[in-house]
Amino acid sequence: MSGEVADFTYVATWSGIVYVAFVVDVFSRAIVGWSAANSKRAKLVLDALHMALWRRDRAGIPTGPGLIHHSDAGSQYTSFAFTAHLIEAGIDASIGTVGDALDNALMESQIGLYKMELIKPRRPWYGLADVELATAEWVDWFNNQRLHTAIGDIPPHEHETNHYAQHQPQPAAGVNA
């Protein structure tokens, strides 16, 4: 079984609040999906989920039975549209209890890193486009360069690459490749 955690946060900008949603792979700690918007409607978290599904499919690691998507009990994650997308993709939903941040501690920690490494040092923020561009750059850096102690002091992308290189199906003996 594999899993992912999801949540969103907000960034105060000169033109109003920008909400940023993330989906993180529990195994590799990679940010597999993210989205930013001026509204915290269900579309915000749906867009992050769609990116995560697209990224996994593009990498040749499609989702399937056994993938668990964990989030808090926010209305965005319990909406009909979001639930329908999880079912359609064959993903099992796991929703935390109301008012309990501990059951989603990995995601809370991820958001803390985002705020500490990107948002606070580079403020003031002007608006959605400003936050989106910086977030895209930070996610790329986080996945491909930032060392993560929980996965052996290597970047998440390297951890995934190493894992899948060791776990690829091998051709049967005598079969030409």
C-alpha positions as CSV (number, residue, x, y, z in Angstrom):
1,M,0.0,0.0,0.0
2,S,1.1,3.5,-0.7
3,G,-0.2,6.8,0.5
4,E,-0.3,10.5,0.1
5,V,-1.3,13.3,2.4
6,A,-2.9,16.6,1.4
7,D,-3.8,20.0,2.9
8,F,-3.7,23.6,2.0
9,T,-2.5,26.9,3.5
10,Y,-2.8,30.5,2.7
11,V,-0.4,33.3,1.8
12,A,-1.3,37.0,2.5
13,T,-0.6,39.1,-0.5
14,W,-1.1,42.8,-1.4
15,S,-4.1,41.8,-3.6
16,G,-5.7,39.4,-1.1
17,I,-5.3,35.9,0.2
18,V,-3.9,33.2,-2.0
19,Y,-4.5,29.6,-1.1
20,V,-2.0,26.9,-1.9
21,A,-2.8,23.2,-1.8
22,F,-0.3,20.3,-1.8
23,V,-0.3,16.5,-2.2
24,V,2.7,14.8,-0.8
25,D,3.8,11.2,-1.4
26,V,4.3,9.6,2.0
27,F,7.0,7.2,0.8
28,S,9.3,9.6,-1.0
29,R,8.2,12.9,0.6
30,A,7.9,14.3,-3.0
31,I,5.3,17.0,-3.6
32,V,3.4,15.2,-6.3
33,G,0.7,17.8,-6.8
34,W,0.0,21.4,-5.9
35,S,-2.3,24.2,-6.8
36,A,-2.8,27.9,-6.0
37,A,-6.0,30.0,-6.2
38,N,-7.7,33.1,-4.8
39,S,-10.5,30.9,-3.5
40,K,-10.5,27.8,-1.3
41,R,-13.3,26.1,-3.1
42,A,-13.0,22.3,-3.9
43,K,-11.4,23.2,-7.3
44,L,-8.2,24.2,-5.4
45,V,-7.7,20.7,-4.0
46,L,-9.0,19.0,-7.1
47,D,-6.4,20.7,-9.2
48,A,-3.7,19.5,-6.8
49,L,-5.1,16.0,-7.0
50,H,-5.2,16.1,-10.8
51,M,-1.5,17.2,-10.9
52,A,-0.6,14.4,-8.6
53,L,-2.4,11.8,-10.8
54,W,-0.9,13.3,-14.0
55,R,2.6,13.3,-12.5
56,R,2.4,9.7,-11.3
57,D,1.0,8.6,-14.7
58,R,3.7,10.5,-16.6
59,A,6.4,8.9,-14.5
60,G,5.0,5.4,-15.3
61,I,3.7,5.0,-11.7
62,P,0.0,5.1,-12.2
63,T,-2.3,5.0,-9.2
64,G,-4.4,2.0,-8.5
65,P,-6.0,0.0,-5.8
66,G,-4.3,0.4,-2.5
67,L,-3.4,4.1,-2.8
68,I,-4.7,6.0,0.3
69,H,-5.2,9.7,0.1
70,H,-5.3,11.3,3.6
71,S,-6.5,14.8,4.4
72,D,-8.3,16.7,7.1
73,A,-12.1,16.9,7.3
74,G,-12.3,20.2,5.5
75,S,-15.3,20.7,3.2
76,Q,-13.1,20.7,0.1
77,Y,-11.9,17.2,0.8
78,T,-15.4,15.9,1.8
79,S,-17.1,17.5,-1.2
80,F,-19.0,15.3,-3.7
81,A,-16.7,16.4,-6.6
82,F,-13.5,15.5,-4.7
83,T,-14.8,12.2,-3.5
84,A,-16.0,11.2,-7.0
85,H,-12.5,11.9,-8.4
86,L,-10.9,9.7,-5.8
87,I,-13.4,6.9,-6.5
88,E,-12.9,7.3,-10.3
89,A,-9.1,7.0,-9.9
90,G,-9.4,4.0,-7.6
91,I,-8.0,5.8,-4.6
92,D,-9.2,5.2,-1.0
93,A,-10.0,8.3,1.1
94,S,-8.8,8.7,4.6
95,I,-10.1,11.7,6.5
96,G,-8.9,12.9,9.8
97,T,-11.0,13.8,12.8
98,V,-12.2,17.3,13.1
99,G,-9.8,19.6,15.1
100,D,-6.9,17.0,15.2
101,A,-3.8,18.3,13.4
102,L,-1.7,15.3,14.6
103,D,-3.2,12.8,12.3
104,N,-1.9,14.8,9.4
105,A,1.4,15.8,11.0
106,L,3.5,15.0,7.9
107,M,1.5,17.5,5.8
108,E,1.5,20.1,8.5
109,S,5.3,19.7,8.6
110,Q,5.5,20.1,4.8
111,I,3.5,23.3,4.9
112,G,5.7,24.5,7.7
113,L,8.8,24.0,5.5
114,Y,7.0,25.8,2.6
115,K,6.3,28.8,4.8
116,M,9.7,28.9,6.4
117,E,11.8,28.3,3.3
118,L,9.8,30.3,0.8
119,I,6.9,32.4,2.0
120,K,8.3,34.2,5.0
121,P,11.8,35.1,3.6
122,R,10.5,36.4,0.3
123,R,7.6,38.5,1.4
124,P,5.9,40.8,0.6
125,W,3.8,38.9,-2.0
126,Y,1.9,40.8,-4.6
127,G,-0.7,38.3,-5.8
128,L,-1.6,35.0,-7.2
129,A,0.8,35.0,-10.1
130,D,3.7,35.9,-7.8
131,V,3.0,33.1,-5.4
132,E,2.4,30.6,-8.2
133,L,5.7,31.2,-9.9
134,A,7.7,31.1,-6.7
135,T,5.8,27.9,-5.6
136,A,6.6,26.2,-8.9
137,E,10.3,27.0,-8.5
138,W,10.3,25.9,-4.8
139,V,8.5,22.6,-5.6
140,D,11.0,21.8,-8.3
141,W,13.9,22.6,-5.9
142,F,12.3,20.6,-3.1
143,N,11.7,17.5,-5.2
144,N,15.1,17.5,-7.0
145,Q,17.7,19.2,-4.8
146,R,16.6,19.5,-1.2
147,L,18.1,16.8,1.0
148,H,15.6,15.1,3.3
149,T,16.8,13.3,6.4
150,A,13.8,10.9,6.6
151,I,14.8,9.4,3.3
152,G,18.5,9.1,3.7
153,D,19.7,12.7,3.1
154,I,18.8,12.6,-0.6
155,P,16.2,14.5,-2.6
156,P,12.7,13.0,-3.0
157,H,13.1,12.5,-6.7
158,E,16.3,10.5,-6.2
159,H,14.7,8.4,-3.5
160,E,11.8,7.5,-5.9
161,T,14.2,6.8,-8.8
162,N,16.4,4.5,-6.6
163,H,13.3,2.7,-5.4
164,Y,11.7,2.1,-8.7
165,A,15.0,1.1,-10.3
166,Q,15.3,-1.7,-7.8
167,H,11.6,-2.8,-8.1
168,Q,11.1,-2.9,-11.8
169,P,9.7,-6.2,-13.2
170,Q,12.5,-8.2,-14.7
171,P,12.0,-9.9,-18.1
172,A,11.5,-13.6,-18.0
173,A,14.6,-15.7,-18.8
174,G,15.2,-16.3,-22.5
175,V,12.9,-13.4,-23.5
176,N,14.6,-10.9,-25.8
177,A,14.3,-7.2,-24.7
